[in-house]
Amino acid sequence: MRSINDPDFLKMLRCPETRQQLTIADAAVLQSLNTRIAAGHVRNRGGGKVAQPCEAGLVREDGRYLYPIREAIPVMLIAESLPLDA
């Protein structure tokens, strides 16, 4: 199984909605998102309230959404993506 940290693997992944390239979320993005999650202000695009902090994720090229990585597996479902704008 290829790792999300493999640059060739990462180049193959695209946003399922827009086909934009994805990058690994940096610590600042995750901290900001997790602060909002802790405050109860985050819903995924499917409308579900997000309660658990996000340990890793892939950010869409335009910076609007993050696809969470859970147990080393990227969750590439539009409904599971998380908005990054406050």
Secondary structure, DSSP 8 states (H G I E B T S, - for coil): ---TT-HHHHHH-B-TTT--BEEE--HHHHHHHHHHHHTT--B-TTS-B--S--S-EEEETTSSEEEEEETTEE---GGG-EE---
